[in-house]
Amino acid sequence: MTAFETFFNKCKIPLKLCIFGNKPLKMNFLAHIYLSEENELIAIGNFMADGIRGHQYLDFPEEIQKGVLLHRTIDTFTDAHPIYRQSKHRLHEKYGHYSGVIMDIVYDHFLAKNWANYHPVPLNTYAENFYQSLRNHYALLTEKTKKMLPYMIARDWLTSYASLAGLEMILFQMDYRTQHRAHMQEAIVEIQQFYSEFENEFTLFFEELRAASQKRLLELNG
């Protein structure tokens, strides 16, 4: 039995025991993985970059380093973009600084929902391929990622984004880590109220984000 299989078997327990900390777990993984352009190690670095601080990324193989740097470019581009800021503004009055955390998940929802417009491989197959990639490269993962992984696979986070029910579940899971201080799961009301506006904004924004990510990857690979 591999180290991953051992931990997975032990980790069929509540989320609070699998993932430590009291900060909201950022779970907008799908776009980061997709924007890695089919490179396994870049995708893994992009996926786990939130837990890699400062120059710690230099401790990883070169392709994972590229993924971390790409992730940071994506986050910087997103946070400064006027379309994304317009989307986030609708949630800011009620959810404050958590509005960005919520909006990231909402945008991943629209990517998952409209997946066939962006990738020829069905989302469930794409997700399983990525989970297998994480298993194959388990030794390269951060400890935080290793703790999170069994729960992520068991609940199939990457495909759960596609439905509103799955989106609401993820918002609840994130809110759980803050002891429900932000009431993020209640944002499903605003998401449904402004659903068309959010979807249109995502579509426009994502085309620009794809172009910016492709440009950054060319720089990193050059």
C-alpha positions in Angstrom: 0.0 0.0 0.0 1.4 3.4 -1.0 1.7 6.4 1.4 -1.2 8.0 -0.4 -3.4 5.0 0.0 -2.6 4.7 3.7 -3.5 8.3 4.4 -6.6 8.2 2.2 -8.0 5.2 4.2 -7.3 7.0 7.4 -8.9 10.3 6.2 -12.5 9.2 5.6 -13.4 11.5 8.5 -14.9 15.0 8.8 -13.2 17.9 6.9 -12.3 19.6 10.1 -10.0 16.7 11.0 -8.5 16.4 7.5 -7.6 20.0 6.9 -6.2 22.1 9.6 -6.5 25.9 10.1 -9.3 28.4 10.6 -8.8 30.4 7.4 -11.2 29.9 4.4 -9.8 27.2 2.2 -9.4 28.6 -1.3 -11.0 26.0 -3.6 -11.0 27.6 -7.0 -8.7 24.9 -8.4 -10.3 24.1 -11.8 -9.2 27.3 -13.6 -5.7 27.1 -12.3 -5.3 23.5 -13.4 -6.9 24.2 -16.8 -4.6 27.2 -17.5 -1.6 25.1 -17.0 -1.8 23.9 -20.6 -1.7 20.1 -20.0 1.7 20.1 -18.3 1.3 17.8 -15.3 3.9 19.3 -13.1 3.0 22.9 -13.9 -0.6 22.0 -13.1 0.4 20.5 -9.8 2.5 23.6 -8.9 -0.4 25.9 -9.9 -2.8 23.7 -7.9 -0.9 23.9 -4.6 0.7 27.3 -5.0 -1.5 29.0 -2.3 0.4 27.0 0.3 3.8 27.9 -1.0 5.1 31.2 0.4 7.7 33.6 -0.9 10.8 31.8 -2.2 9.8 28.4 -0.9 8.8 27.5 -4.5 12.6 27.3 -5.2 12.7 24.1 -3.2 10.6 22.3 -5.9 11.4 20.9 -9.3 11.6 23.5 -12.1 8.2 22.7 -13.7 6.5 23.0 -10.3 8.2 26.3 -9.8 6.7 27.5 -13.1 3.3 26.4 -11.9 3.6 28.4 -8.7 4.7 31.5 -10.7 1.9 31.1 -13.2 -0.6 30.8 -10.3 0.7 34.1 -8.9 0.3 35.8 -12.3 -3.2 34.5 -12.6 -4.2 35.8 -9.1 -2.6 39.2 -9.7 -4.3 39.5 -13.1 -7.6 38.4 -11.7 -7.6 40.7 -8.6 -6.9 43.8 -10.7 -9.2 43.1 -13.6 -12.2 45.5 -13.8 -14.7 42.8 -14.9 -13.8 40.5 -12.0 -14.0 43.5 -9.6 -17.4 44.4 -11.0 -18.6 40.8 -10.2 -17.1 40.9 -6.7 -18.6 44.3 -5.9 -22.1 42.8 -5.9 -21.1 40.7 -2.9 -18.8 43.1 -1.1 -21.3 44.9 1.1 -22.5 41.7 2.8 -19.4 39.5 2.6 -16.6 42.0 2.8 -13.2 40.6 2.1 -14.7 37.1 1.6 -16.4 38.4 -1.5 -13.3 37.6 -3.5 -13.1 34.0 -2.1 -16.7 33.5 -3.1 -16.3 35.0 -6.6 -13.3 32.8 -7.3 -15.6 29.7 -6.8 -18.4 31.2 -8.8 -16.1 31.7 -11.8 -14.9 28.1 -11.4 -18.5 27.1 -11.5 -19.1 28.7 -14.8 -15.9 27.1 -16.2 -17.2 23.7 -15.1 -20.7 24.3 -16.3 -19.5 25.3 -19.7 -16.5 22.9 -19.8 -17.3 21.6 -23.3 -16.7 25.1 -24.7 -13.1 25.0 -23.4 -11.9 21.4 -23.5 -12.5 18.3 -25.7 -12.1 15.9 -22.8 -15.3 15.5 -20.6 -14.9 17.1 -17.2 -15.2 13.9 -15.2 -12.4 12.3 -17.2 -10.3 15.4 -17.0 -10.8 15.5 -13.2 -9.9 11.8 -12.7 -6.8 12.3 -14.9 -5.7 15.1 -12.6 -6.4 13.1 -9.4 -4.2 10.3 -10.9 -1.5 12.8 -11.6 -1.5 13.9 -8.0 -1.3 10.2 -6.9 1.6 9.6 -9.3 3.6 12.6 -8.0 2.5 12.3 -4.4 6.1 12.6 -3.1 6.3 16.1 -4.6 3.2 17.5 -2.9 3.2 19.8 0.1 2.1 18.4 3.4 -1.0 20.6 3.2 -1.9 19.2 -0.2 -1.4 15.6 1.1 -3.8 16.2 3.9 -6.4 17.8 1.6 -6.1 15.3 -1.2 -8.1 12.3 0.1 -11.1 14.5 0.9 -10.8 16.3 -2.5 -10.9 13.0 -4.4 -13.6 11.4 -2.2 -15.9 14.4 -2.7 -14.7 15.0 -6.3 -14.4 18.7 -5.9 -13.4 19.4 -9.5 -16.7 18.2 -11.0 -18.8 19.3 -8.1 -18.3 23.0 -9.2 -20.6 22.4 -12.2 -23.9 22.4 -10.3 -25.4 25.0 -8.1 -25.9 22.4 -5.4 -22.2 21.5 -5.6 -21.3 25.2 -5.5 -23.4 25.7 -2.4 -21.8 22.7 -0.7 -18.3 24.1 -1.4 -19.3 27.5 0.0 -20.5 25.7 3.1 -17.2 23.8 3.4 -15.2 27.0 3.1 -17.4 28.8 5.6 -17.0 25.9 8.1 -13.3 26.7 8.4 -14.2 30.2 9.6 -16.7 28.9 12.1 -19.4 30.4 9.9 -18.3 34.0 10.6 -18.8 35.1 7.0 -22.0 33.0 6.2 -20.5 32.3 2.7 -23.1 29.6 1.9 -25.8 32.3 2.0 -24.2 33.9 -1.1 -26.1 31.3 -3.2 -29.0 33.8 -3.0 -27.0 36.6 -4.7 -25.4 34.1 -7.1 -28.9 33.0 -8.3 -30.1 36.6 -8.3 -27.3 37.8 -10.6 -26.6 34.5 -12.3 -26.8 35.8 -15.9 -24.7 38.9 -15.1 -22.0 36.7 -13.4 -21.9 34.3 -16.3 -21.6 37.0 -18.9 -18.8 38.6 -17.0 -17.0 35.3 -16.5 -17.1 34.6 -20.2 -15.6 38.0 -21.1 -13.0 37.9 -18.4 -11.9 34.3 -18.9 -10.9 34.9 -22.5 -8.5 37.7 -21.4 -7.2 35.5 -18.5 -6.5 32.7 -20.9 -4.5 35.0 -23.2 -2.5 36.4 -20.2 -1.8 32.9 -18.9 -0.6 31.7 -22.3 1.7 34.7 -22.5 3.1 34.1 -19.1 3.7 30.4 -19.9 5.7 31.3 -23.0 7.8 33.6 -20.8 8.4 30.9 -18.2 9.2 28.3 -20.9 11.4 30.6 -22.9 
